[in-house]
């Protein structure tokens, strides 16, 4: 028993010495360093791959953002040019003078089955009937449709240029007489002054505000326009324009 214990003790001591020598040996240190380097290298390779992918994604996102910024800048420039052109038109004395003596008819039937020439004649005849019905003091100098033909089949606005600003105001004052007038399709026809884009926006805003304040018994076709120096107050307007 005593000999066995001595042998076991000696064996354990020998094993510890061997382990100590192994840990202190150059070969073990070299092998450990190699294993650690390989593990770190593999981990770094994965990190580099992920980082490279992230960088590529960032570059792609930056490119898309740059393209978006360029597109938005182009859109802003186009809008600025359009606003400048619109302002030039509004400031053009000839444009202002024509607008002050013009009115717009809403709801005048437009027969698209007819040739363009016959449609123009029909519009002129209708305008003559309208002006006669309201007892206007001036005939129309020019009559033409505004904008492109509508896909829903509804008639386009009809611009009527009169001889003077007085004739325009007088016609608008008498426009209430159109309450008893019907177009070829049996519907009412409404008149309003010709306006610039900014004036038209204010006109619609005022009508929306007025409609929200009207009682159920109020006539929606009598919504007045905000009085302006060059734009008279219309007597009749269209509830959809």
C-alpha positions, 0 to 999 in steps of 0.5 A: 500500500505504501509503495503504491501511494509513493508510486502515485505521488511520484507519477503525479509529480512527473506529470506536472513536471512534464506539463510545466516543461511542455507549457514552457517549451518553445514548440508549444508557444509557437503552436499556441501563437499559430493557433491564435493567429489563425483564429484571429485571421479567420475572425478578421476575414469575416469582419472584413467581408461584412465591412466591405459589404457594408461599405458597398451598401453605403456607396449604393445608398449615397449614389441613390441619394445623390441622384434623388438630390439632383432630380429634386434640384432639377425639379426645383429649377423647373418650377422656378422657371415656370414661376418666372414665366408665369410672373412675366405673363402676369406682369405683361401689360398686354396680358393684364389688359386682355384679362381685365376685359375677359370673362370665362363661361363654365358649362357651355356644351362642347360637341366633340363629334363636330369638326374643329371649325364647326365647333368654333362656330357653335361656341361663337353662336352660343356666346352671342346668345348668352350675351344677348340673354343678359343684355350685354353692352358689347359683342365678343371680340374673341371666343376660344376653349381653354386647355386640352379636351377632357377625358371625362367628356365634360366641356372645357372652359370657354374664354370670352374677350370683350371690347373693354373692361367696362363691358366685362364688368357690365356683363358680370353684373348682369350674369345673374340673368343666366339663372333662367338660361339653359345650354343645349344640354339643359344645364346652367351656364356660369360666368366668372372673370378671367383670372391669373393663376394666383387669383384663381387659387384665392378665388377657390379658397374664398369660395370654399371658406364661404361654402363652409359658412353658408346655411342650407338655404344659401345659394351656392352659385352666388359665392362672391370673389374677394374684391380686387383692384383689377378683378371685379366681383362676379355675380355667378360662379361655377361650384366646380371650378 
